[in-house]
Amino acid sequence: MEITLGQIAGLLAALAFLVLVYFSIRPLRKLSGVLDRMAESLRELTEHTLPAIDHAAQTVAEANNQVRKLDTITAAAARTTEDISAMTTLVTSTVGAPFLAARRGAEKVRNSLGLNKEAQNNFPAQPSTGVDPAADNTNS
């Protein structure tokens, strides 16, 4: 049995492949360990993240409930403010109208008796400030 040159080349190629596989086993094992650790880290991260997400969703739902309650309170306060404004207007017109009528009547009585002219003579139209307006000659 003779060994040909092609058989020797095939044998060398097989040996080179075995050496390549032997030396690539160690990095592949390390890579496998790294991937296992990454998978474990991802699992732990998921275990810790999901409860936080659930808690955040509950917090948002509770905040929405509180906002709905606050909207109800705000609407009630707005209605109360409108009612108070209407009541104030009603009381002012109800109570104020007779006082205004009485004042107008009193002014008519004064005018008819001539008391209004005496009041104007006793009380000057402009309050005195102690400064003579004719003495003020400033040009601005």
C-alpha positions in Angstrom: 0.0 0.0 0.0 1.4 3.1 -1.1 0.7 6.5 0.4 0.1 9.2 -2.2 0.8 12.8 -2.0 -3.0 13.6 -1.8 -3.4 11.3 1.2 -0.6 13.0 3.0 -2.1 16.4 2.3 -5.5 15.1 3.6 -3.8 13.7 6.7 -2.1 17.1 7.3 -5.4 18.9 6.8 -7.1 16.6 9.3 -4.3 17.1 11.9 -4.5 20.9 11.4 -8.3 20.8 11.9 -7.8 18.7 15.1 -5.3 21.3 16.4 -7.7 24.1 15.5 -10.5 22.4 17.4 -8.3 21.7 20.4 -7.1 25.3 20.8 -10.6 26.7 20.2 -12.2 24.6 23.0 -10.8 26.8 25.8 -12.1 30.2 24.4 -15.4 28.5 23.5 -15.8 27.3 27.1 -14.9 30.8 28.4 -17.5 32.3 26.0 -20.0 29.8 27.2 -19.4 30.8 30.8 -19.7 34.5 29.9 -23.0 33.8 28.2 -24.3 31.8 31.2 -23.4 34.7 33.5 -25.2 37.1 31.2 -28.3 35.0 31.1 -28.2 34.8 34.9 -27.8 38.6 35.2 -30.6 39.1 32.8 -32.9 36.8 34.8 -32.0 38.6 38.1 -32.6 42.0 36.4 -36.0 40.8 35.2 -36.9 39.5 38.7 -36.1 42.9 40.2 -37.6 45.0 37.5 -41.0 43.4 37.1 -42.1 44.2 40.7 -40.9 47.8 40.3 -42.9 48.1 37.1 -46.0 46.6 38.8 -45.6 49.0 41.8 -45.2 52.0 39.4 -48.4 51.0 37.6 -50.3 50.8 40.9 -48.9 54.2 41.9 -50.1 55.7 38.6 -53.5 54.2 39.0 -53.8 55.6 42.5 -52.7 59.0 41.3 -55.4 58.9 38.7 -58.0 58.1 41.4 -56.8 61.0 43.4 -57.0 63.4 40.4 -60.6 62.3 39.8 -61.4 63.1 43.5 -59.6 66.4 43.2 -61.7 67.2 40.0 -64.9 66.5 42.0 -63.7 68.8 44.8 -62.7 71.6 42.3 -66.1 71.4 40.6 -67.9 71.6 43.9 -65.8 74.6 44.9 -66.6 76.3 41.6 -70.3 75.7 42.1 -70.0 77.1 45.7 -68.2 80.2 44.4 -70.9 80.8 41.8 -73.6 80.4 44.4 -71.9 82.8 46.8 -71.5 85.3 44.0 -75.2 85.0 43.1 -76.1 85.3 46.8 -74.0 88.4 47.2 -75.6 90.0 44.2 -79.0 89.2 45.5 -78.4 90.5 49.0 -76.7 93.7 47.6 -79.7 94.4 45.3 -82.2 93.5 48.0 -80.7 95.4 50.9 -79.0 98.1 48.9 -82.0 99.2 46.8 -83.9 100.6 49.8 -80.9 102.4 51.1 -80.3 104.0 47.8 -84.0 105.0 47.6 -83.8 106.5 51.1 -80.7 108.4 50.1 -82.3 109.7 46.9 -85.3 110.7 49.0 -83.2 112.5 51.6 -81.3 114.4 48.8 -84.7 115.5 47.3 -85.8 116.7 50.7 -82.6 118.6 51.2 -82.8 120.1 47.8 -86.4 121.1 48.3 -85.6 122.7 51.7 -82.5 124.4 50.5 -80.2 122.6 52.9 -77.9 121.5 50.1 -76.7 125.0 49.4 -75.8 125.6 53.1 -73.9 122.3 53.2 -71.9 123.3 50.2 -71.0 126.7 51.9 -69.9 125.0 55.1 -67.9 122.3 53.3 -65.5 123.3 50.5 -65.6 121.3 47.4 -61.8 120.6 47.4 -59.9 119.9 50.6 -57.3 122.4 51.6 -53.7 121.2 51.4 -52.1 124.4 52.7 -50.6 125.0 49.2 -51.8 127.9 47.2 -52.5 126.6 43.6 -51.9 130.1 42.2 -48.4 130.1 43.6 -47.4 126.9 41.8 -45.8 128.1 38.6 -43.7 125.0 37.7 -43.7 124.0 34.0 -43.4 120.3 33.4 
